[in-house]
């Protein structure tokens, strides 16, 4: 019986702190990769658990074995709480041949020599078909270290019946997004007709210090025109005047937010608007039916933005089966495999060909707006502009510290602490971590 992979969305909802992803002071040896043959046994590491996606993974593994005589794939499931540390502490030659990894951690794995560059192993078709946002996420130091089957995106979800009752129309494209000031007025209007004056949900029950904190609310900073890290420094970026102003406005909306302790604020109709990612679409659709709408997040001055990126597939740096591992990765990146996995997860497809034909995220689909946001991605976090929407979380080996400090600042701001001081403290901590690690240079 195969090991099943825990259900994953765009974000890991547990805190990924520095203790969970310890970094070495310099790049570790990449391991002795051997080409091997295109038959034999291949080991695949993934997080333990059971989900619709894991069922598809098992089906695809069975299909690959059936199509390739003499190939056996051994799956090893590792507890979610131990997964990152297991990868980092396992000798390179004992790692899985193929690893399912969280996108934001790829730079750390590459820096620590735990995963191998894929450029010389994968087919050109596989590489060329990866969409721009996931290529950004999966690239470190000019090397492509992973491939993606799925992506992710954020939106502002609306209950049409409640919005209509208040005379409010939800924007349907980033170009028409509400400004932050307009959104404040919208919330005030909705609050006046809401029984408890709290018509807005932000999934506070997920935990603002979790990975959802940076994934869900970095778009506030980006939309103000500020990256979290600019040219290797968080000071002057994360705590810029524009970032402080945007977060101050965001914090002012707390008076309108349902704490959503049961996770049912939007499903049940308690709130008219919900700040949320793609992964709740099915539940929202089942609950609201034709009343479900989705639009862009508010524009804080430099265009509406959304986070992007998700889990990806990498090759262990000590594999003795690189040829077979690459063959498996090419198979997983095929249209049929991506379609099956994306359909099971409900996530946007990460390849150009499948994204263009997706019934859900492609032209005419119910989530076409979310799909288009990913096509209109910003080149990098350093290249924000009003006409690009999707942004990848900071690609740095220091990401565990980035997400930890961002989450702490976000939670403090939401609790009423000074915005400038909170963001400044986070920026200084991020930069100290980089300095302590020689700015993550080899």
C-alpha positions in Angstrom: 0.0 0.0 0.0 1.5 3.4 -1.0 2.1 6.3 1.3 -0.4 9.1 0.7 0.5 12.8 0.7 -1.1 15.3 3.1 -3.5 17.8 1.5 -1.6 20.9 0.5 -2.8 24.3 -0.7 -0.8 27.3 -1.7 0.5 27.8 1.8 1.6 25.8 4.7 -0.6 26.9 7.6 2.0 26.0 10.2 4.7 28.5 11.1 7.8 27.9 9.1 10.3 29.6 11.4 14.0 29.5 11.5 13.9 26.6 13.9 12.0 24.6 11.3 14.4 25.2 8.5 17.8 25.7 9.9 20.3 27.1 7.5 24.0 26.4 7.4 26.5 29.3 7.2 27.5 28.5 3.7 26.4 26.4 0.7 26.8 22.7 1.4 28.2 20.4 -1.2 25.6 19.5 -3.9 26.4 15.8 -3.6 27.7 13.3 -6.2 24.9 13.0 -8.7 25.1 10.0 -11.0 23.2 9.7 -14.2 22.3 6.1 -13.7 19.9 4.2 -16.0 16.3 4.9 -17.0 15.2 1.8 -15.2 15.4 0.6 -11.6 14.1 1.9 -8.3 13.3 5.5 -7.7 12.5 6.9 -4.3 10.0 9.7 -3.9 9.7 11.8 -0.7 6.5 13.6 0.2 4.6 14.6 3.3 2.5 11.9 4.9 -1.2 12.1 4.8 -4.3 11.4 2.7 -6.0 13.8 0.2 -7.5 13.9 -3.3 -4.1 15.1 -4.6 -2.3 12.2 -3.0 -4.6 9.7 -4.7 -3.7 11.3 -8.0 0.0 11.1 -7.2 -0.4 7.4 -6.5 -2.3 6.9 -9.7 0.4 8.7 -11.7 3.1 6.7 -10.1 1.3 3.5 -11.0 0.9 4.8 -14.6 4.6 5.7 -14.9 5.6 2.2 -13.6 3.2 0.6 -16.1 4.5 2.6 -19.0 8.2 2.0 -18.1 9.1 -1.7 -17.7 11.7 -2.4 -15.0 10.8 0.8 -13.0 9.7 0.7 -9.4 8.9 3.9 -7.4 9.1 3.7 -3.7 7.2 6.4 -1.8 8.3 7.6 1.6 5.8 9.6 3.6 7.3 11.9 6.3 5.3 13.7 8.9 4.6 17.4 8.0 6.2 18.7 11.2 9.4 16.9 10.5 9.6 17.2 6.7 11.8 20.3 6.3 14.3 19.3 9.0 14.5 15.8 7.7 15.6 17.1 4.3 18.1 19.4 5.8 19.7 16.9 8.2 19.7 13.8 5.9 23.1 13.1 4.2 22.8 14.0 0.5 23.3 10.5 -0.7 20.4 9.3 1.5 17.8 11.8 0.3 15.0 10.8 -2.0 15.7 10.8 -5.7 12.7 13.1 -6.1 11.3 15.4 -3.4 8.0 17.2 -3.2 8.9 20.6 -1.7 7.2 23.8 -0.6 8.0 26.5 -3.1 9.2 29.3 -0.8 11.8 26.8 0.7 13.4 26.0 -2.6 16.1 28.7 -2.3 17.1 27.4 1.1 17.3 23.8 -0.1 19.4 24.9 -3.1 21.7 27.0 -0.9 22.1 24.1 1.5 23.0 21.8 -1.4 20.0 19.5 -0.9 18.4 19.7 -4.3 20.1 19.7 -7.8 19.8 22.1 -10.7 17.5 20.6 -13.3 18.5 22.4 -16.5 20.8 19.7 -17.9 18.4 16.9 -17.0 14.9 17.9 -18.0 13.6 18.2 -21.6 13.4 21.6 -23.1 9.7 21.2 -23.6 9.2 20.7 -19.8 11.2 23.8 -18.9 9.8 26.0 -21.6 6.2 25.1 -20.6 6.6 26.3 -17.0 4.7 29.5 -16.4 6.7 32.6 -15.4 5.7 32.9 -11.7 6.7 29.3 -10.9 10.0 29.7 -12.8 10.7 32.7 -10.5 9.8 30.7 -7.4 11.9 27.7 -8.5 15.0 29.5 -9.7 17.9 30.3 -7.4 21.3 31.7 -8.4 20.4 31.4 -12.0 19.6 27.7 -11.7 16.2 26.0 -12.0 15.8 23.7 -9.0 12.2 22.5 -9.3 9.2 22.2 -11.5 5.6 23.0 -10.6 2.3 21.3 -11.5 0.2 23.9 -9.7 0.2 27.6 -8.8 -1.9 29.7 -6.5 -3.7 33.0 -6.3 -5.6 35.4 -4.0 -8.9 37.2 -4.5 -11.6 39.2 -2.9 -14.7 36.9 -2.7 -18.1 38.4 -2.6 -21.6 37.3 -1.7 -23.7 38.9 -4.5 -26.9 38.9 -2.5 -25.4 40.8 0.4 -23.5 43.2 -1.9 -26.6 43.9 -4.1 -28.6 44.7 -0.9 -26.1 47.3 -0.1 -25.9 48.7 -3.6 -22.3 47.5 -4.1 -20.8 46.0 -7.2 -17.6 43.9 -6.9 -14.9 44.8 -9.4 -14.1 41.9 -11.8 -10.6 42.8 -13.0 -7.4 44.1 -11.4 -7.6 47.2 -13.6 -10.9 48.1 -11.9 -9.9 47.2 -8.4 -11.2 49.3 -5.5 -8.6 51.7 -4.2 -7.8 51.2 -0.5 -9.8 54.4 0.2 -12.8 53.1 -1.8 -12.6 49.8 0.0 -12.8 51.6 3.3 -16.0 53.2 2.2 -17.4 49.9 0.9 -16.7 48.3 4.3 -18.4 51.2 6.1 -21.5 50.9 3.9 -21.7 47.1 4.4 -21.2 47.5 8.2 -24.1 49.8 8.4 -26.4 47.0 7.1 -24.7 44.2 8.9 -26.2 42.9 12.2 -22.9 43.0 14.1 -21.1 45.6 11.9 -18.5 43.1 10.8 -19.1 42.3 7.1 -15.5 41.4 6.2 -13.4 38.2 6.6 -9.6 37.7 6.3 -9.3 34.1 7.5 -7.9 35.3 10.8 -8.5 31.8 12.1 -5.6 30.6 9.9 -3.2 32.5 12.1 -1.4 35.7 11.0 1.9 34.4 12.1 1.6 31.3 10.0 2.7 31.0 6.4 -0.7 32.3 5.4 0.3 35.6 7.0 3.0 36.5 4.5 1.2 34.7 1.5 -2.1 36.4 2.2 -1.0 39.9 3.2 2.3 40.6 1.5 0.1 41.8 -1.4 -0.8 44.8 0.8 2.9 45.8 0.8 3.4 45.0 -2.9 0.3 46.9 -3.9 1.8 50.0 -2.3 4.8 49.6 -4.6 7.2 48.2 -2.0 8.9 44.8 -2.1 9.6 43.0 1.1 13.3 42.8 0.2 14.9 45.1 -2.3 18.4 44.5 -3.6 19.1 42.2 -0.7 17.8 44.5 2.1 14.5 44.6 4.0 15.2 47.9 5.6 13.9 50.6 3.3 11.6 48.2 1.6 9.4 46.3 4.1 9.3 49.4 6.3 9.1 52.1 3.6 6.7 55.0 4.0 4.5 53.5 1.4 4.4 50.1 3.2 3.7 51.8 6.5 0.8 53.8 5.0 -0.7 50.7 3.4 -0.4 48.6 6.5 -1.9 51.4 8.5 -4.9 51.5 6.2 -5.2 47.7 6.4 -5.1 47.7 10.2 -7.9 50.2 10.2 -10.2 47.6 8.7 -10.0 45.4 11.8 -13.2 47.1 13.2 -15.1 45.5 10.3 -13.6 42.0 10.5 -15.4 38.9 11.7 -12.8 36.9 13.8 -14.1 33.8 12.0 -13.1 31.4 14.8 -15.3 28.7 13.2 -13.9 29.2 9.7 -17.5 29.6 8.4 -18.0 33.4 8.2 -18.2 33.6 4.4 -19.8 30.2 3.8 -22.6 30.9 6.3 -23.3 34.5 5.0 -22.1 36.3 8.1 -19.7 38.4 5.9 -20.3 39.8 2.5 -16.6 39.9 1.5 -13.8 37.5 2.1 -10.0 37.9 1.6 -9.0 34.4 0.5 -7.0 32.2 -1.9 -8.2 29.9 -4.6 -8.4 26.8 -2.4 -11.8 27.6 -0.9 -13.5 27.9 -4.2 -15.3 24.6 -4.1 -16.6 25.1 -0.6 -17.6 28.6 -1.3 -19.4 27.6 -4.5 -21.3 24.8 -2.8 -22.4 27.2 0.0 -23.3 30.3 -2.2 -24.0 28.9 -5.6 -24.8 31.7 -8.1 -24.2 34.3 -5.4 -20.5 33.6 -5.4 -18.3 36.2 -7.0 -14.6 36.9 -7.1 -12.6 40.0 -7.7 -9.1 41.5 -7.2 -7.7 42.5 -3.8 -7.8 46.3 -3.2 -5.2 48.6 -4.8 -3.0 50.4 -2.3 -1.5 52.7 -5.0 0.6 50.6 -7.3 -2.0 48.2 -8.7 -3.8 45.2 -7.2 -1.5 42.3 -6.4 -1.7 38.7 -5.4 0.7 36.1 -4.0 1.7 33.2 -6.3 3.6 30.0 -5.9 3.0 26.6 -4.4 4.5 23.1 -3.9 7.0 21.9 -6.5 9.0 18.8 -7.5 12.8 18.7 -7.1 15.7 16.2 -7.6 17.7 15.1 -4.6 21.3 16.4 -4.9 22.8 12.9 -4.1 20.7 10.9 -6.5 22.3 8.0 -8.3 19.3 7.9 -10.7 19.3 11.3 -12.3 18.3 10.0 -15.7 15.3 8.1 -14.3 14.4 11.0 -11.9 14.4 13.4 -14.8 12.2 11.1 -16.9 9.7 10.9 -14.0 9.7 14.7 -13.6 9.1 15.2 -17.4 6.2 12.8 -17.1 4.8 14.7 -14.1 5.0 17.9 -16.0 3.1 16.6 -19.0 -0.3 18.0 -19.9 -2.2 14.9 -18.7 -0.4 14.7 -15.4 -0.7 18.4 -14.7 -4.4 18.4 -15.6 -5.1 15.4 -13.3 -3.2 17.0 -10.4 -4.6 20.5 -10.8 -8.1 19.1 -11.0 -7.7 17.1 -7.9 -6.2 20.0 -5.9 -8.4 22.7 -7.4 -5.4 24.9 -8.0 -4.4 26.9 -11.1 -2.3 24.8 -13.4 1.4 25.9 -13.5 2.1 25.0 -17.1 1.4 27.3 -20.0 -0.5 24.8 -22.1 -2.8 23.5 -19.3 -3.4 27.0 -17.9 -4.6 28.1 -21.4 -7.2 25.3 -21.6 -8.3 25.1 -17.9 -12.0 24.9 -17.6 -11.8 26.6 -14.2 -9.0 29.2 -14.7 -8.9 29.6 -18.5 -10.9 31.8 -20.8 -14.6 31.7 -19.9 -14.0 29.8 -16.6 -15.5 30.8 -13.3 -12.0 31.7 -12.0 -10.6 33.2 -15.2 -9.8 36.4 -13.3 -7.5 34.5 -10.9 -5.9 32.7 -13.8 -5.3 36.0 -15.7 -3.6 37.5 -12.6 -1.0 34.8 -12.7 -0.4 35.4 -16.4 0.1 39.1 -15.6 2.9 38.4 -13.2 5.6 40.9 -12.1 9.1 39.9 -13.3 10.5 39.9 -9.8 9.7 41.5 -6.4 12.1 44.2 -7.3 10.1 45.0 -10.5 6.7 45.9 -9.2 4.5 48.0 -11.4 0.8 48.9 -11.7 0.3 46.7 -14.7 1.5 43.4 -13.2 -0.4 41.5 -10.5 1.1 38.1 -9.5 4.2 38.4 -7.2 6.4 35.6 -5.9 7.4 35.6 -2.2 11.0 36.6 -1.6 13.4 34.1 -3.2 16.1 33.8 -0.6 17.7 31.1 1.6 16.7 33.4 4.4 13.0 32.9 3.7 12.2 31.1 7.0 13.3 34.3 8.8 11.5 36.5 6.4 8.2 34.7 6.9 8.7 34.4 10.6 9.4 38.1 11.1 6.7 39.3 8.6 4.1 37.2 10.5 5.2 38.6 13.9 4.9 42.2 12.5 1.6 41.5 11.0 0.1 40.0 14.2 1.5 42.9 16.2 0.0 45.5 13.8 -3.3 43.7 13.8 -3.2 43.8 17.6 -2.8 47.6 17.6 1.0 48.0 17.8 2.8 50.9 16.0 3.0 50.0 12.3 6.3 51.7 11.5 8.0 50.2 14.6 6.6 46.7 13.9 7.7 46.7 10.2 11.0 48.3 11.1 11.8 45.6 13.7 10.9 42.9 11.2 13.2 44.5 8.5 16.1 44.8 10.9 15.7 41.1 12.0 15.6 39.9 8.4 18.8 41.9 7.5 20.6 40.7 10.7 19.9 37.1 9.7 21.3 37.8 6.2 24.4 39.5 7.7 24.9 36.6 10.1 25.0 34.2 7.0 27.3 36.3 4.9 24.3 37.5 2.9 23.9 33.9 1.8 26.8 34.1 -0.6 28.8 31.0 -1.4 
